Amino acid sequence: MIRINLLPREERVSAPKITLPKIGGSLLPMGVLGGAVVLIALTAVLERAKVAALRSDVAEIQEEVRAIQPQVDRVKRLTTERQDLERRLDVIRQLDQGRFVSVRIMDNLSREIPKYLWLTEVKQDDSGTITVKGMTFSNLIVADLMMAMEKNPMFANVDLIQTNKGKISERDVTEFSITAQLTPDEVPSDFTAEAALEQMETLVNQGSMQ
């Protein structure tokens, strides 16, 4: 039987249209998401492998450090002992050098002292300047001492600071004060200390090589 729809075109009910989803358009985001997940998982695996390798390297280094620690401790101990010995030897050198210089000063002065002149004080400061004080009977004798010191290679810049009149046992005397700069022609040395230092250096070197 043939049906004819006599309703106006505006009142006709259109049949619903069914639209199927596009397969390609919906699968693309899923593929991108899956690829990102795989990339993240691969990166995590690689990072874990790197961490494991680093931990292994650290463990090997710590084992090597533990193995050489006795030698390191020995070197530190020898270094400390050497520094302590060097400090002691420096003190010995300073004491010996001061002692030798003082002896040489008095020896050189005793050679230059003219007759009828007596020394009462000889001082030396850190700058190498000595002060010589004494007494005699005449300014001419003081001048003789100064000229003799100028000719001596150990003294330079000899200068008269002052002269005063004094009395000893009711006798007139001249008290004087002279300064001079030390210019030693020889530098005293402590061969015993040097030999001990060289021996210590040899022991330290031997200990480091063992």
PARO-421957 format. One record per residue: residue in three letters; y, x, z of N, C-alpha, C in turn. Coordinates in steps of 0.001 Angstrom, whole numbers, padded with zeros to 6 digits, always signed. Layout:
N
AlaYXZYXZYXZ/...
This chain:
210
Met-001177+000858+000000+000000+000000+000000+001229+000896+000000/Ile+002166+000490-000770+003388+001262-000922+004433+000715+000010/Arg+005034+001700+000866+006106+001302+001785+007433+001782+001226/Ile+008383+000896+001303+009715+001229+000824+010681+001080+001987/Asn+011410+002125+002310+012395+002099+003391+013672+001540+002845/Leu+014014+000349+003341+015193-000338+002862+016414-000089+003724/Leu+016283+000757+004794+017435+001051+005639+018420+001922+004891/Pro+019662+001794+005269+020645+002692+004617+020308+004152+004907/Arg+020798+005014+004072+020488+006436+004184+020996+007016+005503/Glu+022152+006504+006019+022699+007030+007252+021828+006707+008438/Glu+021042+005611+008377+020257+005172+009523+018825+005629+009435/Arg+018511+006310+008421+017135+006783+008307+016873+007900+009311/Val+015734+007942+009960+015344+008972+010938+014662+010091+010208/Ser+015266+011227+010375+014674+012398+009706+013507+012907+010522/Ala+012499+013309+009834+011321+013863+010519+011667+015229+011092/Pro+011253+015533+012348+011564+016865+012975+010943+017999+012188/Lys+011742+019092+012080+011265+020273+011380+010719+021279+012377/Ile+009614+021802+012104+008970+022803+012976+009150+024167+012332/Thr+009821+025094+013122+010079+026449+012616+009190+027437+013339/Leu+008388+028142+012612+007495+029154+013201+008285+030422+013525/Pro+008018+031066+014665+008734+032319+015019+008396+033425+014047/Lys+009409+034291+013839+009193+035438+012972+008428+036508+013732/Ile+007308+036842+013200+006438+037800+013908+007083+039164+014009/Gly+007692+039665+012963+008291+041002+012970+009436+041128+013955/Gly+010312+040166+014053+011472+040247+014928+011125+040257+016397/Ser+010085+039613+016882+009730+039553+018298+008915+040753+018734/Leu+008194+041380+017849+007364+042528+018224+008150+043825+018309/Leu+009318+043917+017647+010090+045164+017650+010566+045573+019053/Pro+011165+044657+019851+011557+045071+021219+010372+045488+022059/Met+009250+044816+021899+008061+045188+022662+007592+046591+022301/Gly+007701+046944+021036+007291+048287+020616+008201+049361+021180/Val+009522+049092+021169+010484+050054+021724+010234+050252+023211/Leu+010005+049142+023941+009738+049218+025378+008467+049998+025662/Gly+007448+049749+024859+006193+050485+025063+006362+051973+024809/Gly+007138+052305+023763+007380+053731+023485+008134+054420+024608/Ala+009118+053701+025187+009882+054272+026295+008987+054520+027503/Val+008103+053571+027779+007172+053734+028908+006276+054946+028690/Val+005780+055107+027485+004911+056254+027180+005683+057568+027328/Leu+006950+057597+026860+007762+058802+026959+008029+059174+028416/Ile+008337+058146+029231+008579+058398+030649+007322+058942+031329/Ala+006193+058341+031009+004934+058792+031603+004620+060230+031189/Leu+004866+060577+029925+004610+061935+029451+005539+062939+030137/Thr+006821+062555+030304+007767+063435+030984+007362+063678+032435/Ala+006917+062621+033100+006468+062762+034493+005278+063701+034595/Val+004364+063588+033644+003189+064473+033664+003607+065931+033465/Leu+004527+066177+032539+004993+067534+032288+005725+068112+033499/Glu+006571+067289+034144+007300+067757+035323+006338+068091+036454/Arg+005307+067272+036632+004312+067571+037665+003588+068878+037369/Ala+003316+069108+036100+002662+070369+035727+003568+071560+036027/Lys+004874+071422+035749+005816+072505+036047+005898+072765+037548/Val+005964+071695+038329+006032+071841+039788+004781+072542+040310/Ala+003626+072153+039780+002380+072787+040212+002373+074276+039861/Ala+002885+074634+038658+002941+076041+038263+003895+076824+039157/Leu+005052+076217+039483+006009+076890+040362+005428+077100+041746/Arg+004733+076107+042256+004103+076255+043566+003077+077382+043558/Ser+002349+077494+042452+001367+078576+042338+002049+079944+042314/Asp+003173+080032+041578+003914+081304+041538+004467+081667+042911/Val+005012+080673+043619+005548+080926+044958+004449+081405+045893/Ala+003293+080802+045796+002180+081216+046648+001763+082655+046351/Glu+001762+083041+045069+001403+084413+044720+002444+085411+045243/Ile+003738+085045+045104+004791+085932+045595+004716+086087+047104/Gln+004486+084988+047808+004358+085072+049262+003177+085946+049665/Glu+002106+085874+048919+000947+086713+049219+001274+088186+048984/Glu+002018+088491+047908+002418+089876+047652+003357+090395+048747/Val+004273+089520+049193+005198+089923+050267+004433+090231+051542/Arg+003467+089392+051866+002652+089649+053061+001878+090954+052932/Ala+001477+091290+051709+000702+092518+051509+001554+093767+051700/Ile+002828+093727+051257+003679+094919+051357+004560+094911+052605/Gln+004463+093874+053433+005312+093791+054620+005157+094989+055557/Pro+003940+095512+055785+003827+096702+056657+004621+097896+056127/Gln+004579+098122+054791+005346+099231+054226+006853+098990+054383/Val+007287+097733+054203+008712+097410+054361+009153+097661+055797/Asp+008332+097247+056755+008665+097460+058163+008737+098955+058480/Arg+007832+099734+057882+007833+101175+058129+009117+101825+057584/Val+009509+101409+056379+010729+101963+055776+011938+101587+056629/Lys+012004+100342+057099+013129+099929+057946+013168+100755+059227/Arg+011994+100986+059825+011954+101754+061065+012409+103189+060836/Leu+011935+103793+059738+012335+105165+059432+013820+105251+059116/Thr+014345+104233+058423+015775+104223+058116+016609+104133+059389/Thr+016181+103284+060314+016893+103160+061588+016847+104464+062364/Glu+015669+105105+062388+015541+106377+063097+016406+107456+062456/Arg+016465+107448+061121+017294+108440+060437+018767+108239+060768/Gln+019234+106978+060740+020636+106714+061050+020968+107132+062474/Asp+020042+106869+063406+020272+107264+064793+020348+108784+064916/Leu+019454+109483+064212+019468+110940+064263+020742+111498+063646/Glu+021198+110900+062538+022427+111375+061898+023627+111194+062819/Arg+023673+110077+063547+024773+109883+064496+024748+110957+065578/Arg+023554+111262+066081+023455+112298+067110+023847+113666+066561/Leu+023411+113945+065343+023751+115238+064747+025246+115347+064479/Asp+025886+114229+064113+027333+114253+063909+028062+114612+065203/Val+027573+114049+066311+028185+114382+067607+027994+115856+067910/Ile+026770+116374+067634+026495+117791+067886+027394+118663+067018/Arg+027549+118285+065731+028406+119070+064840+029846+119112+065361/Gln+030348+117946+065774+031722+117896+066261+031904+118751+067507/Leu+030936+118652+068419+031034+119456+069637+030952+120948+069320/Asp+029997+121303+068465+029838+122717+068129+031031+123250+067347/Gln+031528+122429+066403+032665+122879+065618+033884+123090+066510/Gly+034137+122138+067422+035243+122307+068338+035073+123526+069220/Arg+033833+123767+069642+033586+124933+070495+033815+126218+069722/Phe+033299+126308+068503+033452+127529+067709+034916+127777+067363/Val+035651+126699+067002+037061+126873+066656+037843+127365+067865/Ser+037554+126782+069037+038257+127215+070242+037999+128690+070533/Val+036749+129108+070355+036421+130518+070582+037161+131400+069595/Arg+037237+130982+068331+037901+131790+067312+039405+131851+067558/Ile+039982+130720+068029+041413+130731+068328+041723+131756+069411/Met+040959+131701+070500+041211+132626+071600+040940+134070+071184/Asp+039922+134259+070345+039615+135620+069890+040763+136180+069050/Asn+041292+135345+068124+042393+135815+067276+043678+136008+068076/Leu+043928+135107+069022+045127+135270+069837+045055+136536+070690/Ser+043878+136792+071238+043742+137974+072096+044010+139260+071314/Arg+043726+139247+070003+043980+140429+069194+045481+140643+068959/Glu+046240+139527+068974+047660+139622+068612+048583+139707+069826/Ile+048058+139521+071023+048923+139533+072204+049432+140954+072463/Pro+050741+141134+072478+051281+142479+072769+051198+142785+074273/Lys+051492+143999+074604+051482+144386+076023+052587+143659+076781/Tyr+052317+143448+078054+053269+142813+078958+053570+141362+078559/Leu+052583+140704+077995+052708+139285+077681+051426+138596+078141/Trp+051596+137444+078827+050449+136726+079368+050505+135258+078915/Leu+049367+134765+078522+049286+133365+078107+048939+132501+079317/Thr+049599+131358+079411+049332+130418+080502+048662+129128+080021/Glu+048797+128821+078728+048205+127574+078218+048077+127648+076710/Val+046935+127159+076204+046714+127032+074757+046108+125652+074519/Lys+046782+124818+073729+046309+123459+073435+046196+123260+071928/Gln+045258+122394+071546+045059+122058+070132+044995+120540+070008/Asp+045712+119961+069011+045644+118516+068799+044802+118209+067564/Asp+044666+116927+067262+043797+116499+066159+044327+116910+064790/Ser+045634+117187+064696+046204+117559+063400+046019+119036+063068/Gly+045427+119811+063991+045221+121227+063750+046390+122090+064185/Thr+047266+121509+064992+048400+122271+065522+048061+122764+066923/Ile+048361+124040+067194+048135+124587+068529+049477+124883+069177/Thr+049498+124727+070477+050678+125069+071272+050302+126201+072220/Val+051043+127286+072151+050778+128466+072965+051933+128647+073943/Lys+051600+128677+075209+052612+128891+076242+052258+130159+077026/Gly+053294+130874+077461+053056+132091+078219+054335+132638+078815/Met+054258+133869+079287+055436+134522+079890+055401+136014+079594/Thr+056600+136598+079591+056738+138023+079348+058075+138479+079933/Phe+058441+139705+079656+059669+140245+080233+060844+140251+079258/Ser+060594+139976+077964+061669+140093+076989+061421+139165+075814/Asn+062504+138692+075216+062404+137882+074003+061850+138699+072836/Leu+062057+139998+072874+061529+140853+071807+060010+140832+071798/Ile+059414+140760+072965+057937+140710+073028+057443+139383+072466/Val+058175+138296+072739+057825+136988+072149+057900+137074+070626/Ala+058936+137728+070115+059079+137890+068664+057923+138701+068096/Asp+057475+139714+068835+056324+140505+068373+055076+139633+068254/Leu+054869+138756+069238+053707+137854+069182+053789+136933+067977/Met+054955+136368+067705+055118+135442+066587+054868+136149+065256/Met+055383+137358+065088+055162+138085+063837+053695+138446+063661/Ala+053020+138796+064757+051599+139124+064677+050782+137889+064296/Met+051148+136744+064836+050435+135502+064494+050674+135122+063038/Glu+051874+135349+062525+052149+135037+061121+051287+135878+060185/Lys+050993+137102+060570+050158+137974+059729+048685+137618+059828/Asn+048307+136922+060859+046902+136540+061036+046578+135368+060114/Pro+045501+135441+059293+045188+134363+058339+044803+133044+059000/Met+044567+133046+060300+044168+131810+060966+045366+130950+061361/Phe+046563+131532+061383+047744+130816+061836+048787+130750+060721/Ala+049519+129651+060700+050616+129473+059733+051712+128647+060389/Asn+052910+128748+059825+054060+127971+060320+054291+128198+061816/Val+054303+129455+062216+054538+129790+063620+056006+129507+063940/Asp+056223+128744+065019+057598+128332+065344+057822+128425+066854/Leu+058971+128935+067231+059345+129024+068640+059965+127696+069076/Ile+059372+127064+070088+059871+125774+070565+060959+125964+071610/Gln+060684+126799+072583+061701+127015+073610+061392+128284+074405/Thr+062429+128795+075058+062286+129894+076010+063106+129559+077243/Asn+062582+129895+078394+063266+129638+079663+063178+130882+080542/Lys+064173+131039+081356+064167+132116+082325+063422+131675+083577/Gly+062621+132586+084102+061880+132297+085309+061743+133530+086172/Lys+061091+133376+087307+060881+134495+088225+059441+134485+088706/Ile+058896+135667+088799+057582+135875+089395+057717+137032+090370/Ser+057482+136719+091639+057620+137742+092694+058993+138403+092624/Glu+060005+137557+092520+061397+138014+092492+061726+138859+091270/Arg+060898+138752+090230+061163+139524+089009+061458+138539+087875/Asp+062491+138818+087112+062873+137937+086003+061831+138000+084885/Val+061450+136827+084401+060511+136733+083275+061038+135703+082280/Thr+060507+135745+081083+060835+134775+080042+059609+133905+079774/Glu+059763+132615+080001+058686+131668+079701+058930+131102+078299/Phe+057897+131018+077499+058068+130601+076109+057001+129578+075716/Ser+057292+128876+074628+056354+127905+074045+056412+128046+072529/Ile+055265+128263+071911+055161+128489+070461+054164+127486+069879/Thr+054445+126984+068698+053481+126148+067970+053096+126847+066676/Ala+051882+126537+066200+051396+127092+064929+050365+126138+064338/Gln+050219+126216+063024+049237+125393+062329+047992+126225+062065/Leu+046838+125649+062393+045586+126364+062171+045207+126322+060700/Thr+044845+127465+060157+044313+127560+058794+043092+128469+058850/Pro+041978+127955+059385+040805+128813+059544+040329+129356+058201/Asp+040027+130636+058159+039513+131226+056929+038010+131025+056798/Glu+037370+130500+057841+035948+130189+057802+035742+128840+058466/Val+034807+128070+057943+034475+126777+058542+033190+126943+059325/Pro+033226+126824+060641+032008+127004+061416+030983+125928+061068/Ser+029734+126284+061069+028670+125345+060729+027558+125423+061754/Asp+026820+124332+061857+025709+124264+062804+024419+124281+061988/Phe+023837+125442+061801+022653+125545+060958+021465+124827+061575/Thr+021372+124790+062880+020260+124101+063529+020307+122608+063242/Ala+021481+122012+063331+021620+120587+063052+021323+120287+061592/Glu+021817+121123+060687+021557+120900+059268+020062+120982+058970/Ala+019404+121934+059574+017962+122078+059346+017214+120858+059866/Ala+017645+120339+061016+016987+119150+061566+017197+117947+060668/Leu+018399+117799+060109+018678+116681+059212+017842+116773+057949/Glu+017735+117962+057378+016914+118125+056175+015451+117800+056464/Gln+014977+118204+057635+013596+117905+057993+013377+116401+058127/Met+014360+115691+058720+014255+114247+058858+014256+113565+057505/Glu+015090+114026+056579+015117+113449+055238+013777+113635+054533/Thr+013156+114772+054740+011844+115020+054140+010803+114055+054688/Leu+010839+113804+056017+009904+112873+056618+010112+111464+056117/Val+011394+111058+055956+011689+109707+055466+011188+109539+054049/Asn+011400+110548+053193+010943+110483+051809+009434+110405+051734/Gln+008750+111172+052572+007297+111129+052599+006790+109762+053050/Gly+007460+109178+054047+007062+107856+054519+007270+106787+053485/Ser+008343+106902+052682+008614+105909+051653+007601+105984+050526/Met+007062+107156+050267+006111+107320+049171+004710+106887+049566/Gln+004439+106791+050865+003092+106391+051290+002906+104886+051190/
